[in-house]
Amino acid sequence: MPTANYPTSLDTTSTQVTPTSSTDLDASGFEHDQVHGAASTALIALETKLGIGAAPASGGSANSILMNGGTPGTTSWSNTITGSTIAGATLSGAVVGADQIMSAVTHKDYSETVYAGGNTSTAVTLDETNGNTQTWTVNGNCTFTMPSGAGLQAGTALTLILTQDSTGSRTGTFTGVKWAGGSGNAPTLTTTATTGVDILTFITFNGGSSPVWYGFTAGADMS
């Protein structure tokens, strides 16, 4: 007598039999109650897996997809896609990379987040997670503390665009930064009030809680 294999494994034509117009429903393998019973069992299991109406899918949650575990009967709902190839897609929302490696990538028409830090006052602790390009108005003789911490990745770069306030003559020092020719060659900020603009770039090759930062003057007095 036929009986459904699903959801343990896929049903076959032997378990989900299809009577013809001339099949005797008492014939072996085509018993009327068994044929309906097998179909009902499979349908209930399928509806439970997929969810119907207002009833959520079994094991499913918002934005989850049905994944095949690689062996019969191991499909499950998941919010994590593993081992799949995406042939093409359009992103309509933010994607959090969680510091994972992307290799063999060709970037085109990309940009960086520009973080407007506002006034520096006399001290600023920079944070690369705000954006790798940052604008600041220097309204005091400021000590800039460079980013550090377990989340700081090796190879992180940071660009600062510093503008003097309406008073001008503000200075800037940068903790833990190596400059070409030694620490004595740290740049002197342009002191012109309002229009004094300097662009400084930094990169760390080790990151982490004790990073070594290298600094460069990308543009001085960009007024």
C-alpha positions in Angstrom: 0.0 0.0 0.0 1.3 3.5 -0.8 2.4 5.8 2.0 4.2 9.1 1.8 7.9 9.3 2.3 7.8 13.1 2.7 9.3 14.9 4.6 12.0 12.2 5.3 12.7 11.9 1.6 11.0 12.7 -1.6 8.0 10.7 -2.7 8.1 8.8 -6.0 5.4 7.6 -8.4 5.3 4.4 -6.3 4.2 6.3 -3.2 2.2 9.1 -4.8 0.5 6.9 -7.4 -1.8 8.4 -10.1 -4.8 6.2 -10.9 -6.1 6.3 -14.5 -9.7 6.4 -15.5 -9.8 2.6 -15.7 -7.9 1.8 -12.5 -9.7 -0.2 -10.0 -9.3 1.7 -6.7 -9.2 -1.6 -4.9 -6.3 -2.8 -7.1 -3.1 -3.5 -5.2 -1.1 -0.2 -4.7 -4.1 1.9 -5.6 -6.3 1.5 -2.6 -8.5 4.5 -2.4 -7.9 5.4 1.2 -4.2 4.8 1.0 -3.8 7.0 -2.1 -5.6 9.9 -0.3 -3.8 9.2 2.9 -0.4 9.4 1.3 -1.3 12.7 -0.5 -2.7 14.2 2.7 0.4 13.3 4.7 2.7 14.9 2.1 0.5 18.1 1.8 0.3 18.6 5.5 4.1 18.2 5.8 4.6 20.6 2.9 2.2 23.2 4.3 3.9 23.0 7.7 7.3 23.6 6.0 6.2 26.5 3.8 3.6 28.1 6.0 0.2 29.2 4.8 -2.0 32.2 5.4 -1.2 33.8 8.7 0.6 30.7 10.0 4.4 31.2 9.9 6.6 28.6 8.2 8.0 25.9 10.5 11.4 27.1 11.6 11.2 30.2 9.4 11.6 33.9 10.3 11.5 37.2 8.6 13.6 37.3 5.4 14.7 33.7 5.8 15.1 31.4 2.8 14.6 27.6 2.4 18.0 26.0 2.2 18.9 22.4 1.1 21.2 20.7 3.5 22.7 18.5 0.8 20.9 15.3 1.7 17.2 14.3 1.2 14.8 15.6 3.8 17.2 18.2 5.3 15.8 21.4 3.9 15.4 24.2 6.5 14.8 27.9 6.8 17.8 30.0 7.3 18.9 33.7 7.3 22.5 32.7 6.3 23.4 31.8 2.7 26.4 29.5 2.6 28.2 28.0 -0.4 26.0 29.7 -3.0 27.0 31.5 -6.2 25.3 34.8 -6.9 25.4 35.4 -10.6 24.2 39.0 -10.3 22.3 41.1 -7.9 21.2 44.7 -7.2 21.6 45.8 -3.6 18.9 48.2 -2.4 20.0 48.4 1.2 23.1 48.5 3.4 25.3 45.4 3.7 27.4 44.8 6.8 30.6 42.9 5.8 31.6 42.1 9.4 35.3 42.4 8.5 35.2 39.4 6.2 37.5 39.0 3.2 36.3 39.7 -0.3 38.8 38.5 -2.9 39.1 38.9 -6.7 36.8 41.9 -6.6 36.7 44.7 -9.2 35.3 48.0 -7.9 33.7 50.5 -10.2 32.1 53.9 -9.4 32.5 53.5 -5.6 32.8 56.1 -2.8 33.6 56.3 0.9 31.3 57.5 3.6 32.2 61.1 4.5 31.8 61.7 8.2 31.3 65.4 9.3 32.9 65.5 12.8 32.1 69.1 13.5 34.3 71.1 15.8 37.4 69.5 17.3 37.8 71.6 20.4 41.2 70.6 22.0 40.9 66.8 21.7 39.4 64.3 19.3 39.6 60.5 19.4 39.2 59.4 15.8 37.0 56.4 15.0 37.3 54.8 11.5 33.9 53.2 12.0 32.3 56.6 11.5 33.8 56.8 8.0 37.2 56.6 6.3 37.0 60.1 5.1 36.3 62.7 7.8 35.9 66.5 7.9 36.7 68.5 11.0 36.7 72.2 11.8 39.7 72.9 14.0 38.5 75.4 16.6 41.2 74.8 19.2 44.8 73.6 19.4 43.8 70.0 19.0 45.4 66.6 19.9 44.1 63.9 17.5 44.1 60.4 19.0 44.3 57.9 16.2 42.0 54.9 16.1 42.9 51.6 17.8 41.2 48.5 19.2 40.5 44.9 18.4 38.2 45.9 15.6 40.8 48.0 13.7 41.8 46.0 10.6 45.3 45.9 9.2 45.4 48.1 6.0 42.8 50.6 7.3 43.2 54.0 5.7 41.9 57.3 7.0 41.7 60.7 5.3 41.2 63.9 7.3 40.1 67.2 5.8 40.8 69.9 8.4 39.5 73.5 8.1 40.5 76.3 10.4 37.7 78.1 12.2 37.0 81.9 12.0 39.8 82.6 14.5 42.5 80.5 12.8 46.0 79.8 14.0 44.9 76.5 15.4 47.5 73.7 15.7 47.1 69.9 15.4 49.1 67.1 16.9 48.6 63.4 16.1 49.4 60.6 18.6 51.3 57.5 17.6 51.8 58.6 14.0 55.1 58.1 12.0 56.0 60.8 9.5 58.5 60.7 6.6 61.8 61.8 7.9 60.9 61.4 11.6 58.5 62.8 14.1 60.0 66.2 13.7 58.5 66.4 10.2 54.9 66.3 11.4 52.9 68.8 9.3 52.1 72.2 10.5 48.4 73.1 9.8 47.6 76.0 7.6 46.6 78.8 10.0 44.5 81.0 7.7 41.2 81.7 9.4 38.1 80.0 7.7 39.9 79.3 4.4 42.8 77.3 5.8 42.3 73.7 4.6 44.7 70.8 4.9 44.2 67.2 3.8 46.1 64.5 5.7 46.0 60.8 5.0 47.0 57.9 7.3 47.3 54.1 7.0 48.1 51.3 9.4 49.6 48.0 8.3 48.9 46.1 11.5 45.8 47.6 13.1 44.6 46.2 16.4 45.0 47.7 19.9 48.5 48.9 19.3 48.5 50.1 15.7 51.4 51.8 13.9 50.0 54.7 11.9 51.9 56.3 9.0 50.9 59.8 8.1 51.1 61.8 4.9 50.3 65.4 3.8 48.0 64.9 0.8 47.4 68.6 0.4 48.5 71.6 2.3 46.7 75.0 2.2 44.0 73.8 -0.1 42.2 77.2 0.1 
